[in-house]
Amino acid sequence: MSESTKYEFCSHDWIAVAREFIEQRAEGADLTGINVTFNEVFTDPPAHLDPEGVGKVGWYLRIADNRIEVSPGVLAEADVRATVDYQMVLAAARRLSTDPPLDVETLKALAAGIQREGDASVLSGLKWLSGLHDVMAVRTL
């Protein structure tokens, strides 16, 4: 995949870019004893991303048995999950961490709109995940 090609947010190609980044960054990392599943879920996505009409799409990262899995899906159970409206988060998904902050009202709406489940601190030891947001932001349509 070309490093300048952009993909629709949470499409299979977009998730493939995330998988490639995560696998490259995690190469050589010691995954011993790490068992965690992170799931991002987006409600009310465009219909073509939700062909079964369930009203949500997502992607997940699972680390277990010294393996990494990055795939599309909304899991029944995850250690950490963030659920938010697709359109609400889209502008934030396209922003770099170095961009000027969003306006106060948008930040408040995002904070109120994101449903968080689980203890996100379980991801804090995965330093190789840093930079994922910015890599995806520049690749997101």
C-alpha positions in Angstrom: 0.0 0.0 0.0 1.3 3.4 -0.9 2.1 5.5 2.1 0.2 8.5 0.6 -3.0 6.6 -0.3 -6.0 7.5 1.9 -8.7 5.0 2.8 -12.2 5.4 4.1 -12.3 5.5 7.9 -12.7 1.9 9.4 -12.8 0.3 5.9 -11.1 -3.0 5.5 -8.2 -1.3 3.7 -7.9 1.3 6.5 -7.7 -1.5 9.0 -5.0 -3.2 6.9 -2.9 0.0 7.2 -3.4 -0.1 11.0 -2.4 -3.8 11.0 0.7 -3.2 9.0 1.8 -0.3 11.3 1.1 -2.3 14.4 2.9 -5.4 13.2 5.9 -3.5 12.1 6.2 -1.5 15.3 5.7 -4.6 17.5 8.3 -6.6 15.6 10.8 -7.9 18.2 8.7 -6.8 21.1 8.4 -9.2 24.0 4.7 -10.1 24.2 5.1 -12.7 26.9 2.3 -12.6 29.4 0.4 -9.9 27.5 -3.2 -10.8 27.0 -5.4 -7.9 26.0 -8.1 -7.0 23.6 -8.8 -3.4 22.5 -11.9 -2.7 20.4 -13.0 0.6 18.7 -16.6 0.6 17.7 -18.3 3.2 15.5 -22.1 3.6 15.5 -24.2 4.7 12.5 -21.5 4.1 9.9 -22.1 4.6 6.2 -24.3 1.8 4.9 -21.7 0.3 2.6 -19.4 -0.2 5.6 -22.3 -2.0 7.4 -23.7 -4.3 4.8 -25.6 -6.4 7.4 -27.2 -3.3 8.7 -26.3 -3.8 12.4 -25.6 -0.1 12.9 -22.0 -0.4 13.9 -18.6 -1.3 12.6 -15.2 -1.5 14.3 -11.8 -2.9 14.5 -9.8 -4.6 17.2 -6.3 -5.4 18.4 -5.9 -8.6 20.3 -2.6 -9.7 21.9 -2.6 -13.3 23.2 -0.2 -16.2 23.2 2.7 -14.0 21.9 0.6 -13.1 18.8 -1.0 -9.9 17.5 -4.3 -9.9 15.7 -5.7 -6.7 14.1 -9.0 -7.3 12.3 -12.3 -5.7 11.5 -15.1 -6.5 14.0 -17.2 -5.6 16.9 -16.4 -8.1 19.7 -18.8 -9.4 22.3 -16.1 -8.9 24.9 -13.0 -6.7 25.0 -10.7 -5.6 27.9 -10.9 -2.0 26.6 -13.6 -0.6 24.3 -14.4 2.8 23.0 -17.7 3.3 21.2 -18.6 6.6 19.4 -20.7 7.8 16.6 -18.9 7.4 13.2 -19.6 11.0 12.0 -18.9 12.5 15.3 -15.4 11.1 15.5 -14.4 11.3 11.8 -13.0 14.9 12.0 -10.9 13.9 15.0 -9.7 10.8 13.3 -8.3 12.9 10.5 -6.4 15.3 12.9 -2.7 14.9 13.8 -1.8 15.2 17.4 0.2 18.3 16.5 -2.7 20.1 14.9 -4.3 23.0 16.8 -6.8 21.8 19.4 -10.4 21.4 18.4 -12.8 24.1 19.6 -14.2 23.7 23.1 -17.7 22.7 22.0 -16.4 20.0 19.7 -14.2 18.7 22.4 -17.1 18.6 24.9 -19.3 16.8 22.4 -16.6 14.2 21.7 -16.0 13.7 25.4 -19.7 13.2 26.1 -20.2 11.0 23.0 -17.5 8.4 23.6 -18.5 5.5 25.7 -15.5 3.9 27.3 -15.4 0.4 28.9 -12.6 -1.3 30.7 -9.3 0.0 32.1 -7.3 1.7 29.4 -4.2 1.5 31.5 -3.7 -2.1 30.4 -2.5 -0.7 27.1 0.0 1.7 28.7 2.8 -0.9 28.5 2.5 -1.2 24.7 4.8 1.7 23.9 5.2 0.5 20.3 1.5 1.5 19.7 2.5 5.2 20.0 2.1 7.0 16.8 -0.7 4.9 15.5 -3.2 7.8 15.6 -1.1 10.1 13.5 -0.2 7.4 11.0 -3.9 6.7 10.5 -4.9 10.3 10.5 -2.9 11.1 7.4 -4.3 7.9 5.7 -8.0 8.6 6.6 -10.5 9.9 4.0 
